[in-house]
């Protein structure tokens, strides 16, 4: 199944850093999400887009994972030539991850 079937996502940005949250629709699905959506899988999913470190923070009481993607926005909103300089597409893209 794709992650989008059991979770939704949100995104934020600061400079060249994108912050992506993956949030379970139902807390009963959170253990599966926590196990399947690792830093390594996220790094592979965004290969060629994220050029820096990736950190994962677990927020179990919200059923959420927060990922901080460094060097992911082509220099940041004011410097990037990317069509989606804020990284909102990155949060949508994570939902296509097969778990």
N, C-alpha and C positions, 0 to 999 in steps of 0.2 A: 504494500500500500504506500501511497505517497503521504508525506508528513501533513499535507494540507487537509487530509481526511480527519485528523484528530487534533490539529493545532492551527493557530493563526499567528501572525507575526507583526511586529512593529519595528520601526527604525528611527534612529536619530543620528546626528553627526556633529562632530566638532573638529574643524580643520580637515585634516586628511584621514580622520578616524571615523569609521562607521560603527554604530552600536546597533545590534540586531537582537531582538527578543523573540523567542519562540515560546508560545503560551498554549498550554493544553486547554481544549474546550472543556474537558472533564478531568478532574484531578485523578481519577482512576487510571487514566492513560499516561500520566506523568512518568511513572517508573520506566515505561517503554521508551518514551522520548529521551529521558535522562540517559538511558543505556545506549540508545542508537545514535544520538546526535552528539558526537564527540568532536573535540578540536580537530582531530585527524580527518574525520569525514567532512567537516566544514572546510578545512584547508583544501582538501581535494575537490570539493564542490566549487570552490571559488578560485581554483588554480588559474593563474594568468590575470586575475583581477586584484587579489589581495597580495601585496608584496612585503608585508611586515608580519609582526607577531599576531597571534590570535589567542585571546584569553577567554575562558568560559567561567561564568559565575552561575551557581545554582541557587534558585530562589524557590525552594520546595513549597512553602506555604501559599505561594501564588501559582504553583504548577508551571514555573517558567525557567528558561535558561536565557542568560544574557551573554552575548558574544561581543567582544570588543575587537574589531578588525583594524589593525594599524596599517597605514600606507595603502588605503583601499579606495581613495576617491580622487586619484589623479592630481594630488596637490591641494585639494580642498575646493570648496564652493567657488571662491573668487579666482582660482587659478586653473581649474580643470576645464578641459574641452569636452568632457563627457556630457551627453545629453541629460543624464540624470545625476547631476552633481551632488545631490543630497543623499544618494544611496538608497532611495525608497525601493528601487527595483531589486536591490540586493535582498531586502527582507521578503519580497515576493518570491524571488528565485529559490530561497532556502526551502520553501514549501514544496518544491518539486523533488526534494530528496526522498529516495525510496528507503523505507525502514521496514 
